[in-house]
Amino acid sequence: MGTRARRAHSSRRRTRRRRRTGRAARVVRGAALLVVLAVAVVTLRIVMRDDVLAETRPEAEPPPVAEIPAAGDPTPPEPEPEQEQEQEQDSEPAPDSEPTDEERIPVPETGPGTFRVARGGGEPVGGDTVLTYRLEVEDGIEIAPDEAATEVQDILADPRGWTAEGDTGFHLVGEGPADFVVQIATPGTVDDICGQYGLDTGGEVNCSVAQTVVVNLRRWVEGSPQFPGPVEEYRALIINHEVGHYLGHGHEGCPEPGAPAPAMMQQIRGLDGCVANAWPHDENGTYLSGPSVP
C-alpha cells in the first residue's frame, strides 16, 4: 500500500472513531437528561402531594392547659365531680340519725298560753263512734299547726292505734266545737294547765285532763331517754298514751321481761324489763296489756 493510500485509510478510521465517540457522548447526555427529568417529576409529585395534604389535614387542637388561679386568688380549684359527690354524701346526715342541737326546734321554758289552731280536714278514720278533735300549738313555738295535725292524724289512723278496738274513730276538725283537744305547749304552760287539776308535771311530762290532751313541747322535740327509737315514734307513744286516758284507760305495768311495753305504761319512768313500744295493739290487732298500776 502506498503512502497516500495509508494516509487515506488512517483518516477514515479517525473519522469513524470521532463519530462513535460523538454518538456515545450524546447517549450519555441523553441518559443524564432523563435522570434529571425523572428526579424533577418525582420531586414535583412529592411537593404537590404535600400541598394537598396540607390543605386537607384538619388543624390540630391546642394542647390542654391547666387553669391556674391568679396569684393571690383565694378561690381553690373546683373538685372533680366524683369527689364533689362524695363530699355531698358525707355532709348528708344518715336517715336514722338524731337531729343535732342546731336542727332541733327550740324549747322555750314557757309561753303566752294562747294557741293557734290547725285547719281541719280529711276523712274520719276507724269505727263508727267518731270522736272529733282539734289540734292547737301554743303561740311562739316554731311548729306549724297544720304539720303537727298531719302527724297526729297519721298516728290516730295507724291500725296499731286505738281504732283497732273496732268502734272508735277519729276526725280532725278546725275552729269550733270538738270532742277533745290536743295542745302542744311549752313546759311552763303544761305545768299551768295540768296543775289546775292537781297534777305535777314538773316541766317534763304530758297530761290528759278533762277533754284536753296536753303535750309537753320538750317531750315532742327531744323524746325520752328511756325510749331508744326515733323521736317520731315517741310522739306516737305520747298521743296514744294520753288519748288512751281520754278513752278511759288507766296506767299499766310491764307484763313480763322482754314483752312489748304497753302504751299505757309510764315508759318515761323506766321499762322494768319490757321493750319500748309506742302502740296499744300489735300488727294482728291484739291489745298489748299489762297489770293495772296506780
C-alpha positions in Angstrom: 0.0 0.0 0.0 1.3 3.4 -0.9 1.9 6.2 1.4 -1.1 8.1 0.1 -3.4 5.1 0.5 -2.2 4.6 4.1 -3.0 8.2 4.9 -6.5 8.0 3.5 -7.2 4.8 5.4 -6.0 6.3 8.7 -8.1 9.4 8.1 -11.2 7.3 7.6 -10.5 5.3 10.9 -10.2 8.6 12.8 -13.4 9.8 11.4 -15.2 6.6 12.4 -13.8 6.9 16.0 -15.0 10.5 16.3 -18.4 9.5 15.1 -18.6 6.7 17.6 -17.4 8.9 20.4 -19.9 11.6 19.5 -22.7 9.1 19.5 -21.6 7.7 22.9 -21.5 11.2 24.4 -24.9 12.0 23.0 -26.2 8.8 24.6 -24.7 9.7 28.0 -26.0 13.2 27.8 -29.5 11.9 26.9 -29.4 9.4 29.8 -28.3 12.1 32.2 -31.1 14.3 31.0 -33.6 11.5 31.5 -32.4 11.0 35.1 -32.7 14.7 35.8 -36.2 14.8 34.3 -37.2 11.8 36.4 -35.9 13.3 39.6 -37.8 16.6 38.8 -41.0 14.7 38.2 -40.8 12.7 41.4 -39.9 15.9 43.4 -42.8 17.8 41.8 -45.2 14.9 42.7 -44.0 14.9 46.3 -44.4 18.7 46.6 -47.9 18.6 45.1 -48.9 15.7 47.4 -47.7 17.6 50.5 -49.6 20.7 49.4 -52.8 18.7 49.0 -52.3 17.0 52.4 -51.6 20.4 54.0 -54.9 21.7 52.6 -57.0 18.7 53.6 -55.4 17.9 57.0 -57.6 19.3 59.9 -55.9 21.8 62.2 -54.6 20.2 65.4 -56.4 21.1 68.6 -54.4 23.2 71.1 -52.9 21.2 73.9 -54.8 21.2 77.2 -53.7 24.0 79.5 -54.5 23.8 83.2 -56.2 26.8 84.6 -54.1 28.3 87.3 -55.7 30.8 89.7 -54.1 34.2 89.6 -51.6 35.0 92.3 -53.3 35.8 95.5 -56.7 34.4 94.2 -58.1 32.5 97.3 -60.5 30.5 95.2 -59.4 26.9 95.2 -59.8 24.7 92.0 -63.1 23.1 91.6 -63.1 19.5 92.9 -63.6 16.6 90.5 -67.3 15.6 90.1 -66.8 12.3 91.9 -65.1 14.0 94.8 -67.8 16.6 94.9 -70.5 13.9 95.0 -68.6 12.1 97.8 -68.4 15.4 99.8 -72.1 15.9 99.4 -72.9 12.4 100.5 -70.6 12.8 103.5 -72.3 16.0 104.5 -75.8 14.5 104.4 -77.0 13.1 107.8 -77.8 9.4 108.0 -81.6 8.7 107.6 -81.9 7.3 111.1 -79.6 9.9 112.8 -81.0 12.1 115.5 -81.2 15.8 114.8 -78.4 17.9 116.2 -78.9 20.6 118.7 -78.9 23.2 115.9 -81.6 21.3 113.9 -83.9 20.8 116.9 -86.9 23.0 117.4 -86.2 25.5 120.3 -88.0 24.7 123.5 -88.8 27.9 125.4 -89.5 27.2 129.1 -92.8 29.0 128.9 -95.1 30.8 126.6 -98.1 33.1 126.5 -100.7 30.4 126.9 -102.5 31.3 123.7 -102.8 28.9 120.8 -103.0 28.7 117.0 -105.5 26.2 115.6 -104.8 23.8 112.7 -107.1 23.5 109.8 -109.5 20.6 109.9 -109.9 18.2 107.0 -109.6 14.7 105.8 -111.9 11.8 106.2 -112.8 10.2 109.5 -110.7 7.1 110.4 -111.6 4.0 112.4 -115.0 2.8 113.6 -118.5 4.2 113.7 -118.1 6.1 117.0 -116.2 9.0 115.6 -114.6 11.4 118.0 -113.8 14.9 116.7 -110.6 16.6 117.9 -108.9 19.9 117.3 -105.1 20.4 117.2 -103.6 23.6 118.7 -100.0 24.8 119.0 -99.0 27.5 121.6 -98.0 30.8 120.1 -94.3 31.3 119.9 -93.5 27.6 119.3 -91.7 27.0 115.9 -94.1 24.3 114.8 -96.6 24.7 112.1 -100.1 23.6 113.4 -101.1 22.0 110.1 -97.9 19.9 110.1 -98.4 18.8 113.6 -102.0 18.0 112.9 -101.0 15.8 109.9 -98.6 13.9 112.2 -101.3 13.3 114.8 -103.8 12.3 112.1 -101.3 9.6 110.9 -100.8 8.3 114.5 -104.5 8.0 115.2 -105.2 6.4 111.8 -102.5 3.7 112.3 -104.0 0.2 112.5 -102.0 -0.5 115.7 -103.7 2.5 117.4 -106.9 2.9 119.2 -109.0 2.3 116.1 -108.1 -1.4 116.4 -110.7 -1.5 119.2 -113.3 -1.7 116.5 -115.8 1.0 117.3 -113.5 4.0 117.9 -112.9 6.5 115.1 -111.3 10.0 114.9 -111.8 13.1 112.8 -109.7 16.2 112.8 -111.7 19.5 112.8 -110.7 23.1 112.7 -112.1 26.0 114.6 -115.3 25.2 116.5 -116.6 22.5 118.8 -114.7 19.2 119.2 -115.0 16.2 121.5 -111.4 16.7 122.7 -108.4 19.0 122.0 -104.7 18.1 121.5 -102.5 21.0 122.6 -98.7 21.3 122.1 -97.4 23.7 124.7 -94.2 24.9 126.4 -93.2 23.1 129.7 -94.4 26.1 131.8 -97.8 26.2 130.1 -98.2 22.5 130.5 -97.5 22.8 134.2 -100.1 25.6 134.5 -102.8 23.7 132.7 -102.2 20.3 134.3 -101.6 22.0 137.7 -105.2 23.2 137.7 -106.2 19.6 138.1 -103.7 18.8 140.8 -101.1 17.2 138.6 -97.4 17.9 139.0 -95.8 17.6 135.5 -92.6 19.3 136.7 -91.9 20.9 133.3 -91.1 17.4 131.9 -94.1 15.3 131.2 -97.5 15.4 129.5 -101.0 15.1 130.9 -104.6 14.4 129.9 -107.2 16.5 131.8 -110.9 16.7 131.1 -111.2 16.9 127.3 -107.7 18.1 126.7 -104.6 16.2 125.8 -101.7 18.4 126.8 -98.4 17.6 125.0 -95.1 18.9 126.6 -93.0 20.5 123.8 -89.8 19.2 125.4 -91.0 15.6 125.0 -92.3 16.2 121.5 -88.9 17.6 120.4 -86.5 15.6 122.5 -88.2 12.3 123.0 -87.3 10.3 126.1 -84.0 8.8 127.4 -86.0 5.6 128.1 -87.2 5.3 124.5 -84.4 4.2 122.1 -86.4 4.7 118.9 -86.7 7.8 116.7 -88.5 10.8 118.2 -91.3 10.4 115.7 -92.1 7.0 117.3 -92.0 8.5 120.7 -94.5 11.1 119.6 -96.8 8.2 118.7 -96.4 7.0 122.3 -97.3 10.4 123.6 -100.5 10.6 121.6 -101.5 7.0 122.2 -100.9 7.2 125.9 -102.7 10.5 126.5 -105.6 9.7 124.2 -105.9 6.4 125.9 -106.5 8.2 129.2 -109.2 10.3 127.4 -110.8 7.0 126.3 -110.8 5.7 129.9 -107.7 3.6 130.1 -105.6 3.7 133.2 -101.9 3.0 133.7 -100.5 -0.4 133.2 -97.2 -2.1 134.1 -94.8 -4.4 132.3 -96.4 -7.9 131.9 -93.0 -9.8 131.8 -89.4 -9.2 130.8 -88.9 -9.0 127.1 -92.5 -8.2 126.3 -93.6 -5.1 124.5 -94.3 -2.3 127.0 -98.0 -1.4 127.0 -98.8 2.0 125.5 -100.5 2.8 128.8 -97.3 2.2 130.7 -95.4 5.2 132.0 -92.4 4.3 130.0 -90.5 7.5 130.7 -90.1 6.3 134.3 -88.4 3.0 133.2 -89.3 -0.1 131.3 -88.9 -2.7 134.1 -87.6 -5.3 131.6 -90.1 -4.6 128.8 -89.2 -3.4 125.3 -90.1 0.2 124.4 -93.3 0.3 122.4 -95.5 3.1 121.1 -98.7 1.3 120.1 -101.6 -0.1 122.1 -102.1 -3.0 119.7 -99.7 -5.3 117.7 -99.9 -5.8 114.0 -102.5 -8.5 114.4 -104.8 -6.2 116.4 -104.1 -7.8 119.8 -104.2 -5.4 122.7 -100.8 -5.2 124.4 -101.8 -5.0 128.0 -100.1 -5.2 131.4 -101.1 -5.3 135.0 -103.1 -2.3 136.3 -101.0 0.1 138.3 -101.8 3.4 140.0 
